[in-house]
Every structure is written in C-alpha cells, then in structure tokens.
Amino acid sequence: MADQLDKLQVMPKVINLLSSLLERAAEANDLNRQLIETQKISVFHGLTRPTISLTAYLERIFKYANCSPSCFVVAYVYLDRFAQKQPSLPITSFNVHRLLITSVLVSAKFMDDIFYNNAYYAKVGGISITEMNLLEVDFLFGLGFQLNVSPNTFHTYCTHLQTEMLLDSPPLQLSPSLPNRSGRTVIGLHSFINEEESNHNHQQQQQLAV
C-alpha cells in the first residue's frame, strides 16, 4: 500500500486535497437547512466552530503525528464509511475537526506498528484526553468496527485521489442530486465508493486472468 501511495509523490498535495474536500463538504452541509434540522448532536459536535482552518489543522496532524502516508488515505476511507453508516451525522464545520483527528488516530493504530498514544493525539488535536477517548470509541462504533481496508479498496481510493489531483479542480461536487465526474450520485462527503462492488469486480478480473 505504501508503495502505491508513493506514486502520489508528495504528501502535501494529498493533505491539501483532503482538507479541501472536507472543507467543501462541511460548507455545503452547513448551508443545507434540512440536513442541519435532522442531524443528531454527537460527541463530535463542538459548541462553536474551531478558529483554526481545516488545512492548518491537517498540516499540524501531518507534522506531529508522524504516521505513515498510508494512514491519511485509510483515514479518508474511514471518513467515507462513517458518512455512509451515519447519515444523520453529516460532516459540518462543527464536527469536521474532531472527525478528522479521530480518523487519523484510528488509522494509525490499525496501520502502523509504532504510533503515539491517545494523550499525544489529544495534544495535537487541541482536545482533552477524556474527549479523545470518547471520540475514538464513538467513531469505532459508528464504523461498526469495520477497520479492514483491502488492497483493492486502498487502490480505488488512491486512484480517486490521483484523478482529482490531475484534474486540479474542486475535488467533488456536493449537491445531493448532482452526479460527479464519474457519474455517481454525490451524497455528503463524496461519491460513495461501493467497496463490495469494487472488490467483486477485482475478483472477477483475477478469475478471468487465470
């Protein structure tokens, strides 16, 4: 997985792309009054919007967490899964920072042999250790503890990121009724990648190759 991510070349581009994607999702959802009225208030929801920009926040995580580059792609996968499994908890400017630090924490624990503990991530994220622990547990339950990311799924998300980088345009369209460049319907975070369908197609290709 790490070898494939190296093909993206430098991490700052991935950092900028992820922050842009999440910012656009949060801004769009903030303006969706119907979505805001039906959303649940969770432990990820802050009383006020953080003063630090999402780009600066993600750069801070990248600088101090020292997790592998693959972790950021896997965190991206986790955020997408969370958005699909928890439609009543859309990404907004009030929860996106907490969702981000938690997804990177969980990804680092799952992906890396050596990683910092929750107390360290709490300091990086500007929250208390108690809150970091609660966020981690809630995020894991929100994912249904589905943390495994197959090589094919990782490849699919890397390819998606590479495509967005090459196009060098706004990462995703966020209107629930608009198709994106791939023709998929966009809901919430981005066009949901059907992992089961993707893995099934990959298996069929392998069988045909044999």
N, C-alpha and C positions, 0 to 999 in steps of 0.2 A: 504493500500500500504506500509506504513512504517513498519508494522509487517512483511510483506513478505521480505522486504529488510533486516531486522534484521537477517534473516536466512543466509544472505551472510556473517554474522559475523562482521568482522571489515571493516570499510571504506577504510583504506589504500590499501587493496587489490583491491578494486574497482577503487580507484584513479590510482594505478599503471597500472591496466588493461586498463582503458580508455586512459591514456597517451600513453601507448604502442600501442594501436590500432590506435590512431590518428597520432602518430609519423610514424608508418609504412605506413599509408595511404598517409601522406604528402611526405615521402621519395619516395614512389613508383610513385606518381603523378609528383614529381619533375623530375624524370628520363624519364617520358613519354613525349617525344618531341612533338608528335602530339597533345596530350592533352594540353600542355602548349601553343602551337601555336594558338589553337582555343578558349582558355579560355578568358573570359571577365575580365577586370580590374574593381574591385568594391571598395567600401569603406573599405572592409575587407583587402584589399591587401596593405601590407606595402612596402616601398621602399627598405628596407633591412630586412634580417632575424633577428628576435629578438635574443639577446645574451643569454637570459635565456632559459633553456631547458623546454620542454613542461611538463615534470614530476615536475620540481621545480615550474613551473607556476601554475599547477593544485593543487599542495600541498599548494601553497600560497593562492589560492582561497578557498580551503577547510579550511585552518587555519583561515582566516579573514572574510569570508563571513557569516559563522555561519548559513548557510541554512541547511534545513533538509537533511538527507541522500537520501531521495527520489528524491530530486532536481537533483542529479547527474545522476540518471537513466533517469529522464524525459529530462534532457539536452541532454543526449545520443540519446533519441528518436527524439528530435527536430533536432539534427545534421543530423540524418539519413533522416528525412523528407526533410530537406533543401537540402541535397545532391541529393535526388531523384527529387525534384521540380526544382532545379537549376543545371542541368548537365553541363552548361557552366561555372560554378564556382566551379571547383574541389578543394578539400582540399589540400593545399600545405604548404610548410614551411613559405610562405609569408603571409598567411591568417589564419592559424590554431589557433594562439593565440587569435586573435580578435574574431573569430567564437566561441571559447570556452568560453571566458568571457561573451560574449553576450548571449549564450545559457543558461548559468547558471543564469545570471541576469533575463532573461525572465522566466525561470523555477521557480526561487524563487518567483517572483511576482505572478505567476499563482498558485503555490503550497502552499506557506506559508502565514499564517495570519500576521506575522510580518517579515519585510525584510528591508534591507538597501536601501537607495535611489541611484540614478544613480551617484551622485557625489562620494559617498563612493566606489561604484564598479569601477569607473574610477580610483580612487587612488589605489585600489587593483590591477587593471589591468595595471597600468602604462600608462594610456592614459588621454586625457583631457575630461572634462565633455561634451564639444561640440561633440567630436568624439564618446563618449559613447552614447549620444542621437541619433546621426546619425546611429550608428551601430544597435541600438535597433530597430529603425524604419525600416531600410533596412531588418533586419532579420525577422521582423514580416511580411513584405510584401513578402519576399522570401518564408515564410511558408504559405502564403495565409491566415494568421491569424488563422490557424488550430492548436490551442493550446491544445485542449482537448485530454487527454490520458485516454482511457478506462481502467478499471481494468484488462481486458483480455490482452490488449496491454502491460500494465505495467508488467504483469505476464510473457508474452512472452519474453520481453527484459531481465527481471531478470533471467529467465531460461537460456537464451542465455549467460548471464554473468557468471552464476553459472557453466555452461558447460565448458566455456573457462577456468575458474579458476581450475576446476577439471582436465582438460587436461594438464594444466600447460605448454602450448606450445605457440608459436606465435599466437596471437589472431585470425588473419584472413589472408588468402591468398589474395593478392591484384591484381593479374593479372586479367584483364577484361575477359579473356577467360577460366579461371580455375574454376572448381567447388570447393566449400569449403567442410568441413566435412559433412555438411547436404545435400550436393548435389546441392545446389543452386548456381547460377552463381554470381560471385563477381564483382561488378562494383563500383569503387570509395571507399566510406567509408567502407562498409562491405556488406555481403549478405543482400540485402534489405528484410526486413520482411514485407510481404503483410498484412497490418493491417486489410483491409476489409475481406480478405480471412480468417485470423485468427479469427476475431470476428464472421464471419458467421459460421465457424466450431464450435466455442464455443456455439453459439445459438442453433445449431443443436444438440449438445451434451446435452444441457439443456432440449430441447424438448423431446429427447429420454429418458432422465432420468424421466421426468414427465410421 
